[in-house]
């Protein structure tokens, strides 16, 4: 059971090694000795503590835990049969309820009867409605077959805690948060000393101290990021379901003020010799003008699902028909497909990556496959963005 759980966690993307497995097995062994067994809640906390080192993996852990130990979990089904076999050796009737637990069909009737006969508040004990104790009615007590009346819930089972997925927003392989994106984009920097030298107080104090009190003024240039970024975003059509994720990426990039230059443009499905300054796809800008404005050392991030009909990307006649500047830039007998336009973009800029919001299981589609051969492609998530940034910086 333990090894099935371990390898299922590992398959879900949680980084695990033999060290975590041995720590986990040792902890389970030591903590179960006093009472020979662990409750599901205890097992949940101990396993998460030993096997998960970063909160961003908590959601993945909860999903696996629910899958294996939930009501219809794979391991839960096999353990249920083992438990029934064990109980049959102790009780004549394994379905018999333990003492003190009222059958569900009698619970409501018993509650109304006690409510009618009870004269005041009650705390502790095992019968009246109140707090504490082991009564089946009330709150903050102990009764596995009871009903909470008032108060706040407590003692949730590990299964329900896992099913709530409280840590879903901490994921970085799927979730995109503006703050997380800004943190990732800050890694896209190349600090250089530029501008007019300015008075630097900390260095002046340090130099003066080193000179035994003889004042020495130190001037230094401000370090600024020399990186230029260009964001190209697919809009409309099959990208509509991902509009919110793309919007967060754009908002984070637009709020960044440490880039030397930042530009953004839009396209739909494919770039047919032009991009657009707004999402309404009006007033097209030809690629030759884009290349004049943005030099070849600009870092390019393309965002799109790359998912379209093959002829939209590969058919030169379709690309020629949709090009807004076909009469100015090429002869009718020499048409250019959408893929050719992407290749021209890639040949101009030294570094360019593609961020794809489409799940990776669909990346074998023909158009995605072709664009992957032109651009390094990464999944549109915080982890994917960080991998793409490392690629842009040649790390």
Steps between C-alpha positions, in 0.01 A plus 500: 500500500773746598695442180189536284431832671862615460525421129159649427613827662821490299307443176285807574808724479592533868883484528579197716804286566597201710586738785138618534373142474727376780407797722133428436526129584702574813249761620205267445678221686598715800167682538288187469684303769314632808157400363590260215308706239457850356171669422438631149543856629835417659616315192401800282698749708806278544522403133461860380760621750756238394437488126412856396760774544327790324146632545455525123479119490234473773215499249656218298550307826135549597381374162708182526399447864132529408547269203659228713336541839170672418157339533553306177876514503705220347670410829189576706304224322763235569541615860125493556484132416796427727330695780175309460684169511673613820176617659328172417749326723407721797128563464234251410333770294754734330222745415411550866554859613739565790337589837377860531439555127134556405388362163439782244129418463445552876723806538239767418237343723746480789605863446139629524440291812808633680425856389154478654621357833815707547461785751815709448858523378719195522877469472674166489330164555367251249127573465368856494541760225796723582874538470785257556454147626387213280136588442382443141353856495691826546845618407866476603445148629602148400245274332567333163128465432383835632355814344649846553249748647637855496866594544772466242593180328816326609672169468455478124625179353811516289296389200271804522799729555664363188179527295467869591824568306586801715845517341388511136600865466855417613566285193753638253463238228145614418405815689600846380498786746609852405738522796655159419544600136668827600740307722579268209546789255743671737739217422506630144764764561847604408608782731737757353641824634356785296432872521667791682699408814307575821617551859510160678467547878574141621815475289607850613468403868692177438780678313524772767533238775772321308685835475498543881242778484642685199188571290484333159194563284390208284284538191349205318276439201156349552468137408220455250360196325623486142242242389249587227181291491241453226170321582295358209157366597251286309145624556150379423373165378647200681694735731179632660501242786852612590430875484524545878838326522642704213356817655685429826826451312449824310405692817809377682731580210341843445544590869869416490708815475849350507519400130697729275224463239164323504269460203191290431294407196218265406426247227235238428605136455796584277709801404436574133773757447342735757415553867252736667534762777164403659288191545239627254747412219475834325780717356741218414875556536717318244784286628758715321389799714505284811858398423604864458351601835620199702862397456620144474615486865139536624370198694174378343224316690220363279180394676255278314350152484656442153187296429335567164408335173819382323431711190489816715865448589644303207313607185684785318185592306305545824782710644515712185126559509506611867809718479405869525819602320533238227502762223784694665724224626495210253393394155184291459705214358711487819245468783598449865324272745437579865785266593734695269408822683579336834834382363581856386418620851728236651785580260492870593494471878785317670289358783129409483281253688139382472272478806211261436191483731377183330551184714810311392301189411378687189842614386523228236248693283649577153526878536639484856753241383618727217535810720689300764767445236539878460461626857588343836153438646403511868172453688338827610552474876737655751733199474482509121566874494809458719629224270439725199681792663802280565494410131481866397803573720685194365520343845 
